[in-house]
Amino acid sequence: MQLSTRAEYYEYLIRIASVPKKQTLTSAMLETLSIIAYRQPVTRAEIEHIRGVNSDHSVNRLLSYDLVEEVGRKEAPGRPILFGTTEQFLRTFGISSLADLPQTDAVRMAEFRQEAEEEAGADLDI
């Protein structure tokens, strides 16, 4: 048994199927994207070291949304992929260059680092 549709509905079905799905960014994806934007070029392992969790899904979704791209290979064992942001990232967030990214307040960053180190019970290299 085969399921099919009438030929006169073909044009409508093609239009429906070609409508792009709305891209939504989860908090994990935004966190991953911000790490890539501020630390690029960065490897997946470096992202995971900063986040403390596996980031495969977030990186793959950001690649599929064309917000990040592979920008090369790191000169290290295994030659891991380096990731960076794309022109689409700049357009999506309405900025003209990476220099327009908000800068972090040094005092607030030091407070955050101290809180994180106390919580983790270790020195963080951020």
ChimeraX commands (.cxc) that place a marker at each C-alpha (Angstrom):
marker #1 position 0.00,0.00,0.00 radius 0.5
marker #1 position 1.28,3.46,-0.90 radius 0.5
marker #1 position 0.06,6.78,0.44 radius 0.5
marker #1 position 0.08,9.71,-1.96 radius 0.5
marker #1 position -1.53,13.08,-2.51 radius 0.5
marker #1 position -3.29,14.64,-5.44 radius 0.5
marker #1 position -1.12,16.37,-8.03 radius 0.5
marker #1 position -3.05,19.66,-7.72 radius 0.5
marker #1 position -1.89,19.96,-4.08 radius 0.5
marker #1 position 1.80,19.62,-4.95 radius 0.5
marker #1 position 2.53,23.39,-5.09 radius 0.5
marker #1 position 0.91,23.98,-1.69 radius 0.5
marker #1 position 2.77,21.11,-0.06 radius 0.5
marker #1 position 6.10,22.34,-1.43 radius 0.5
marker #1 position 5.44,25.83,-0.02 radius 0.5
marker #1 position 4.54,24.44,3.39 radius 0.5
marker #1 position 7.58,22.15,3.47 radius 0.5
marker #1 position 9.97,24.92,2.44 radius 0.5
marker #1 position 8.91,27.39,5.16 radius 0.5
marker #1 position 11.89,27.64,7.51 radius 0.5
marker #1 position 11.29,26.52,11.05 radius 0.5
marker #1 position 11.59,29.17,13.74 radius 0.5
marker #1 position 15.00,28.98,15.35 radius 0.5
marker #1 position 14.91,29.07,19.12 radius 0.5
marker #1 position 18.01,29.23,21.25 radius 0.5
marker #1 position 17.92,27.42,24.57 radius 0.5
marker #1 position 19.86,28.76,27.54 radius 0.5
marker #1 position 22.49,26.06,26.96 radius 0.5
marker #1 position 22.84,27.15,23.33 radius 0.5
marker #1 position 23.12,30.83,24.31 radius 0.5
marker #1 position 25.74,29.96,26.89 radius 0.5
marker #1 position 27.72,27.97,24.32 radius 0.5
marker #1 position 27.33,30.72,21.72 radius 0.5
marker #1 position 28.59,33.37,24.13 radius 0.5
marker #1 position 31.65,31.26,24.96 radius 0.5
marker #1 position 32.41,30.87,21.25 radius 0.5
marker #1 position 31.84,34.58,20.56 radius 0.5
marker #1 position 34.13,35.78,23.33 radius 0.5
marker #1 position 36.84,33.07,23.20 radius 0.5
marker #1 position 37.03,32.27,19.48 radius 0.5
marker #1 position 38.67,30.39,17.97 radius 0.5
marker #1 position 37.76,27.74,20.54 radius 0.5
marker #1 position 37.58,23.94,20.53 radius 0.5
marker #1 position 34.66,21.84,21.70 radius 0.5
marker #1 position 36.80,20.56,24.59 radius 0.5
marker #1 position 37.53,24.13,25.71 radius 0.5
marker #1 position 33.81,24.95,25.58 radius 0.5
marker #1 position 33.02,21.87,27.65 radius 0.5
marker #1 position 35.79,22.74,30.13 radius 0.5
marker #1 position 34.24,26.19,30.68 radius 0.5
marker #1 position 30.65,24.93,30.84 radius 0.5
marker #1 position 31.43,21.77,32.77 radius 0.5
marker #1 position 29.02,19.69,30.69 radius 0.5
marker #1 position 28.91,18.03,27.28 radius 0.5
marker #1 position 28.20,20.63,24.60 radius 0.5
marker #1 position 27.87,18.44,21.50 radius 0.5
marker #1 position 24.16,19.13,21.00 radius 0.5
marker #1 position 24.49,22.90,21.48 radius 0.5
marker #1 position 27.44,23.19,19.10 radius 0.5
marker #1 position 25.72,21.05,16.47 radius 0.5
marker #1 position 22.52,23.13,16.66 radius 0.5
marker #1 position 24.49,26.37,16.42 radius 0.5
marker #1 position 26.25,24.97,13.35 radius 0.5
marker #1 position 22.89,24.06,11.78 radius 0.5
marker #1 position 21.56,27.58,12.51 radius 0.5
marker #1 position 24.68,29.01,10.79 radius 0.5
marker #1 position 25.59,31.02,13.90 radius 0.5
marker #1 position 28.97,29.30,14.28 radius 0.5
marker #1 position 31.32,27.62,11.83 radius 0.5
marker #1 position 34.50,25.59,11.73 radius 0.5
marker #1 position 37.36,28.06,11.34 radius 0.5
marker #1 position 40.30,25.68,11.34 radius 0.5
marker #1 position 42.18,23.07,13.32 radius 0.5
marker #1 position 44.20,23.57,16.48 radius 0.5
marker #1 position 47.85,22.57,16.36 radius 0.5
marker #1 position 47.46,20.02,19.15 radius 0.5
marker #1 position 47.18,16.25,19.44 radius 0.5
marker #1 position 44.17,15.06,17.47 radius 0.5
marker #1 position 43.98,18.42,15.67 radius 0.5
marker #1 position 40.61,19.42,17.20 radius 0.5
marker #1 position 38.23,21.65,15.25 radius 0.5
marker #1 position 38.23,25.35,16.10 radius 0.5
marker #1 position 34.89,27.16,16.12 radius 0.5
marker #1 position 34.07,30.82,15.55 radius 0.5
marker #1 position 31.03,32.95,14.85 radius 0.5
marker #1 position 29.63,33.70,11.39 radius 0.5
marker #1 position 28.32,36.74,9.54 radius 0.5
marker #1 position 24.85,35.34,10.24 radius 0.5
marker #1 position 25.63,35.60,13.98 radius 0.5
marker #1 position 26.40,39.30,13.55 radius 0.5
marker #1 position 23.20,39.90,11.54 radius 0.5
marker #1 position 21.05,37.90,13.96 radius 0.5
marker #1 position 22.23,39.87,16.98 radius 0.5
marker #1 position 22.36,43.22,15.15 radius 0.5
marker #1 position 26.04,43.96,15.59 radius 0.5
marker #1 position 28.50,45.04,12.93 radius 0.5
marker #1 position 31.62,43.39,14.35 radius 0.5
marker #1 position 32.86,41.37,17.31 radius 0.5
marker #1 position 34.26,44.59,18.77 radius 0.5
marker #1 position 30.63,45.61,19.39 radius 0.5
marker #1 position 30.09,42.75,21.84 radius 0.5
marker #1 position 29.40,44.03,25.37 radius 0.5
marker #1 position 32.52,44.07,27.51 radius 0.5
marker #1 position 32.47,42.45,30.92 radius 0.5
marker #1 position 33.06,44.57,34.01 radius 0.5
marker #1 position 36.43,43.53,35.52 radius 0.5
marker #1 position 35.22,43.96,39.12 radius 0.5
marker #1 position 32.07,41.92,38.50 radius 0.5
marker #1 position 34.10,39.26,36.70 radius 0.5
marker #1 position 36.50,38.99,39.67 radius 0.5
marker #1 position 33.54,38.60,42.04 radius 0.5
marker #1 position 32.02,35.93,39.81 radius 0.5
marker #1 position 35.35,34.08,39.58 radius 0.5
marker #1 position 35.74,34.12,43.37 radius 0.5
marker #1 position 32.17,32.82,43.89 radius 0.5
marker #1 position 32.69,30.09,41.30 radius 0.5
marker #1 position 36.03,29.03,42.81 radius 0.5
marker #1 position 34.49,28.86,46.29 radius 0.5
marker #1 position 31.59,26.80,44.95 radius 0.5
marker #1 position 33.87,24.46,43.00 radius 0.5
marker #1 position 36.55,24.38,45.67 radius 0.5
marker #1 position 39.28,24.98,43.08 radius 0.5
marker #1 position 41.08,27.69,41.16 radius 0.5
marker #1 position 39.44,28.45,37.82 radius 0.5
marker #1 position 41.40,29.45,34.75 radius 0.5
marker #1 position 38.80,31.67,33.09 radius 0.5
marker link #1:1,2 radius 0.2
marker link #1:2,3 radius 0.2
marker link #1:3,4 radius 0.2
marker link #1:4,5 radius 0.2
marker link #1:5,6 radius 0.2
marker link #1:6,7 radius 0.2
marker link #1:7,8 radius 0.2
marker link #1:8,9 radius 0.2
marker link #1:9,10 radius 0.2
marker link #1:10,11 radius 0.2
marker link #1:11,12 radius 0.2
marker link #1:12,13 radius 0.2
marker link #1:13,14 radius 0.2
marker link #1:14,15 radius 0.2
marker link #1:15,16 radius 0.2
marker link #1:16,17 radius 0.2
marker link #1:17,18 radius 0.2
marker link #1:18,19 radius 0.2
marker link #1:19,20 radius 0.2
marker link #1:20,21 radius 0.2
marker link #1:21,22 radius 0.2
marker link #1:22,23 radius 0.2
marker link #1:23,24 radius 0.2
marker link #1:24,25 radius 0.2
marker link #1:25,26 radius 0.2
marker link #1:26,27 radius 0.2
marker link #1:27,28 radius 0.2
marker link #1:28,29 radius 0.2
marker link #1:29,30 radius 0.2
marker link #1:30,31 radius 0.2
marker link #1:31,32 radius 0.2
marker link #1:32,33 radius 0.2
marker link #1:33,34 radius 0.2
marker link #1:34,35 radius 0.2
marker link #1:35,36 radius 0.2
marker link #1:36,37 radius 0.2
marker link #1:37,38 radius 0.2
marker link #1:38,39 radius 0.2
marker link #1:39,40 radius 0.2
marker link #1:40,41 radius 0.2
marker link #1:41,42 radius 0.2
marker link #1:42,43 radius 0.2
marker link #1:43,44 radius 0.2
marker link #1:44,45 radius 0.2
marker link #1:45,46 radius 0.2
marker link #1:46,47 radius 0.2
marker link #1:47,48 radius 0.2
marker link #1:48,49 radius 0.2
marker link #1:49,50 radius 0.2
marker link #1:50,51 radius 0.2
marker link #1:51,52 radius 0.2
marker link #1:52,53 radius 0.2
marker link #1:53,54 radius 0.2
marker link #1:54,55 radius 0.2
marker link #1:55,56 radius 0.2
marker link #1:56,57 radius 0.2
marker link #1:57,58 radius 0.2
marker link #1:58,59 radius 0.2
marker link #1:59,60 radius 0.2
marker link #1:60,61 radius 0.2
marker link #1:61,62 radius 0.2
marker link #1:62,63 radius 0.2
marker link #1:63,64 radius 0.2
marker link #1:64,65 radius 0.2
marker link #1:65,66 radius 0.2
marker link #1:66,67 radius 0.2
marker link #1:67,68 radius 0.2
marker link #1:68,69 radius 0.2
marker link #1:69,70 radius 0.2
marker link #1:70,71 radius 0.2
marker link #1:71,72 radius 0.2
marker link #1:72,73 radius 0.2
marker link #1:73,74 radius 0.2
marker link #1:74,75 radius 0.2
marker link #1:75,76 radius 0.2
marker link #1:76,77 radius 0.2
marker link #1:77,78 radius 0.2
marker link #1:78,79 radius 0.2
marker link #1:79,80 radius 0.2
marker link #1:80,81 radius 0.2
marker link #1:81,82 radius 0.2
marker link #1:82,83 radius 0.2
marker link #1:83,84 radius 0.2
marker link #1:84,85 radius 0.2
marker link #1:85,86 radius 0.2
marker link #1:86,87 radius 0.2
marker link #1:87,88 radius 0.2
marker link #1:88,89 radius 0.2
marker link #1:89,90 radius 0.2
marker link #1:90,91 radius 0.2
marker link #1:91,92 radius 0.2
marker link #1:92,93 radius 0.2
marker link #1:93,94 radius 0.2
marker link #1:94,95 radius 0.2
marker link #1:95,96 radius 0.2
marker link #1:96,97 radius 0.2
marker link #1:97,98 radius 0.2
marker link #1:98,99 radius 0.2
marker link #1:99,100 radius 0.2
marker link #1:100,101 radius 0.2
marker link #1:101,102 radius 0.2
marker link #1:102,103 radius 0.2
marker link #1:103,104 radius 0.2
marker link #1:104,105 radius 0.2
marker link #1:105,106 radius 0.2
marker link #1:106,107 radius 0.2
marker link #1:107,108 radius 0.2
marker link #1:108,109 radius 0.2
marker link #1:109,110 radius 0.2
marker link #1:110,111 radius 0.2
marker link #1:111,112 radius 0.2
marker link #1:112,113 radius 0.2
marker link #1:113,114 radius 0.2
marker link #1:114,115 radius 0.2
marker link #1:115,116 radius 0.2
marker link #1:116,117 radius 0.2
marker link #1:117,118 radius 0.2
marker link #1:118,119 radius 0.2
marker link #1:119,120 radius 0.2
marker link #1:120,121 radius 0.2
marker link #1:121,122 radius 0.2
marker link #1:122,123 radius 0.2
marker link #1:123,124 radius 0.2
marker link #1:124,125 radius 0.2
marker link #1:125,126 radius 0.2
view
